[in-house]
Amino acid sequence: MLRFVELALFLAPFLLFAAWRITATATGPSPRAVAASLIVLGLLFAALLWFQREGALPPGTTYVPPTLHDGRIIPGHGAPP
């Protein structure tokens, strides 16, 4: 399942190019648009790193997939080996 941040990072170059083509004059994009784009990309990169660190299991743990017990779904989790 794609995460929102991964999708946003994939679409960022296309959206930036479209914004540049719409707002660009003969001299190119304004410094304000370039700065805003760099800030947004920096925030997306920071969010990607944060989500990657939050979702990772500690080294040496085994992933246990979701299971169904007595009609209840037990979510997937990490278990010691």
KARANOR-V661489 format. One record per residue. N is the residue number from 0. RES is the residue in one small letter. SS is DSSP state (@ for helix, = for strand, . for the rest). OMEGA is omega in whole degrees, 0 to 359 (none if undefined). D_FIRST is the distance of its C-alpha to the first C-alpha in Angstrom with 1 decimal. Layout:
N_RES_SS_OMEGA_D_FIRST + N_RES_SS_OMEGA_D_FIRST
//
This chain:
0_m_._179_0.0 + 1_l_._175_3.8 + 2_r_._181_6.4 + 3_f_@_183_9.6 + 4_v_@_178_11.6 + 5_e_@_178_10.0 + 6_l_@_179_10.3 + 7_a_@_178_13.8 + 8_l_@_177_14.9 + 9_f_@_184_14.2 + 10_l_@_185_16.2 + 11_a_@_180_18.8 + 12_p_@_180_21.2 + 13_f_@_178_21.3 + 14_l_@_178_22.0 + 15_l_@_178_24.5 + 16_f_@_178_26.3 + 17_a_@_178_26.5 + 18_a_@_179_27.9 + 19_w_@_180_30.3 + 20_r_@_181_31.5 + 21_i_@_187_32.1 + 22_t_@_186_33.9 + 23_a_._172_35.5 + 24_t_=_180_39.2 + 25_a_._181_41.4 + 26_t_._179_41.1 + 27_g_=_182_37.3 + 28_p_._180_34.9 + 29_s_._178_36.4 + 30_p_@_178_36.1 + 31_r_@_179_34.7 + 32_a_@_179_31.7 + 33_v_@_180_31.2 + 34_a_@_179_31.3 + 35_a_@_179_28.9 + 36_s_@_180_26.4 + 37_l_@_178_26.8 + 38_i_@_180_26.5 + 39_v_@_179_23.2 + 40_l_@_176_21.8 + 41_g_@_178_23.2 + 42_l_@_178_21.6 + 43_l_@_179_18.1 + 44_f_@_178_18.8 + 45_a_@_178_20.1 + 46_a_@_178_17.1 + 47_l_@_178_14.8 + 48_l_@_180_17.3 + 49_w_@_180_17.5 + 50_f_@_179_13.9 + 51_q_@_180_14.0 + 52_r_@_182_17.1 + 53_e_@_186_16.2 + 54_g_@_185_13.2 + 55_a_._174_15.2 + 56_l_._177_17.3 + 57_p_._179_21.0 + 58_p_._177_22.5 + 59_g_._179_23.9 + 60_t_=_179_21.7 + 61_t_=_179_20.1 + 62_y_=_176_16.8 + 63_v_=_183_17.6 + 64_p_._178_14.9 + 65_p_._180_15.2 + 66_t_=_179_18.5 + 67_l_=_179_20.7 + 68_h_=_178_24.2 + 69_d_._178_26.8 + 70_g_._178_24.6 + 71_r_=_178_22.4 + 72_i_=_175_18.8 + 73_i_=_183_18.9 + 74_p_._176_15.6 + 75_g_._183_14.6 + 76_h_=_176_16.7 + 77_g_=_179_18.7 + 78_a_=_177_22.1 + 79_p_=_183_25.1 + 80_p_._none_25.9
//
